[in-house]
Structures are given as C-alpha cells and as structure tokens.
Amino acid sequence: MGKKVANDDAAHKLQPSLKRDSRDAFSKVITRKVHKPAKTCGELLDAMEGEPPPRLDLHVLGVLAKQRGRRYHMKK
C-alpha cells in the first residue's frame, strides 16, 4: 500500500535524473539511493556488489586520461 510523501522542489527536480528508465517508481529510486549503513566490511562488500556500475561520461574520461601526469600551475 502506498503512502503520501512530501518533498521540496529541489528533491522533486532531482528525482527524474535518478531514475533508470521512465517506468522507475519513486520508491525504487529512494530504496536504491538511501542505504542502511554497513556495520561490517562484508556488509559493505555485499552492498557494493549489488550496485550497477557508475554511469561515466566517456568524453570527460578521455580528457582526464590525456591530461594524466600533467601538473597544474596556478597563476600568481
């Protein structure tokens, strides 16, 4: 049975970006993003193994790979 939930405008705007597809329910987004704290390393490992791989921006990853090893010099 469903319950009513009140969320502010910022949370409401963030929710669509956390959905995996258009049929993903708000409760699925919440249970996927809010985790019970792990008490042991085994619980942490189990939780991490159950997660999908992170979504990466391949363009940004390529830029980082090209610039790897370069030093950033701040302007004085």
C-alpha positions as CSV (number, residue, x, y, z in Angstrom):
1,M,0.0,0.0,0.0
2,G,1.4,3.4,-0.9
3,K,1.9,6.3,1.4
4,K,2.0,10.0,0.7
5,V,5.4,11.7,0.8
6,A,6.1,15.4,0.8
7,N,9.3,16.6,-0.8
8,D,10.6,20.0,-1.6
9,D,11.1,21.5,-5.1
10,A,14.8,20.6,-5.1
11,A,14.2,17.0,-4.4
12,H,11.3,16.9,-6.9
13,K,13.6,18.3,-9.7
14,L,16.4,15.8,-8.8
15,Q,14.2,12.7,-8.9
16,P,13.9,12.3,-12.7
17,S,17.7,12.3,-13.1
18,L,18.0,9.4,-10.6
19,K,15.5,7.3,-12.5
20,R,17.0,4.5,-14.6
21,D,14.0,4.5,-17.0
22,S,10.6,6.1,-17.4
23,R,8.9,3.2,-15.5
24,D,11.2,3.5,-12.5
25,A,9.0,4.4,-9.4
26,F,9.9,7.0,-6.9
27,S,10.1,4.3,-4.1
28,K,12.6,2.4,-6.2
29,V,14.7,5.5,-6.6
30,I,14.6,6.1,-2.8
31,T,15.5,2.5,-1.9
32,R,18.3,2.5,-4.4
33,K,19.8,5.8,-3.2
34,V,19.3,5.6,0.5
35,H,21.3,2.8,2.1
36,K,21.4,1.3,5.5
37,P,24.8,1.9,7.0
38,A,27.1,-1.2,6.8
39,K,28.3,-2.5,10.1
40,T,31.0,-4.8,8.7
41,C,33.2,-4.9,5.6
42,G,31.2,-7.9,4.4
43,E,28.0,-5.9,4.5
44,L,29.7,-3.1,2.6
45,L,31.0,-5.5,0.0
46,D,27.6,-7.1,-0.4
47,A,26.0,-3.7,-0.9
48,M,28.6,-2.6,-3.4
49,E,28.4,-5.8,-5.4
50,G,24.6,-5.3,-5.7
51,E,25.1,-1.9,-7.3
52,P,25.3,-1.3,-11.0
53,P,28.5,0.2,-12.4
54,P,28.5,4.0,-12.3
55,R,27.4,6.0,-15.4
56,L,30.5,7.6,-16.9
57,D,30.9,10.5,-19.4
58,L,33.4,8.9,-21.8
59,H,34.4,12.4,-23.2
60,V,35.4,13.6,-19.7
61,L,37.2,10.3,-19.0
62,G,39.2,10.7,-22.2
63,V,40.2,14.3,-21.3
64,L,41.3,13.1,-17.9
65,A,43.3,10.3,-19.4
66,K,45.1,12.7,-21.8
67,Q,46.0,15.1,-19.0
68,R,47.1,12.5,-16.6
69,G,50.5,13.3,-15.2
70,R,50.4,17.0,-16.1
71,R,50.9,19.5,-13.3
72,Y,48.6,22.4,-12.8
73,H,50.4,25.7,-12.2
74,M,48.4,28.4,-10.5
75,K,48.8,31.9,-11.9
76,K,50.4,34.3,-9.4
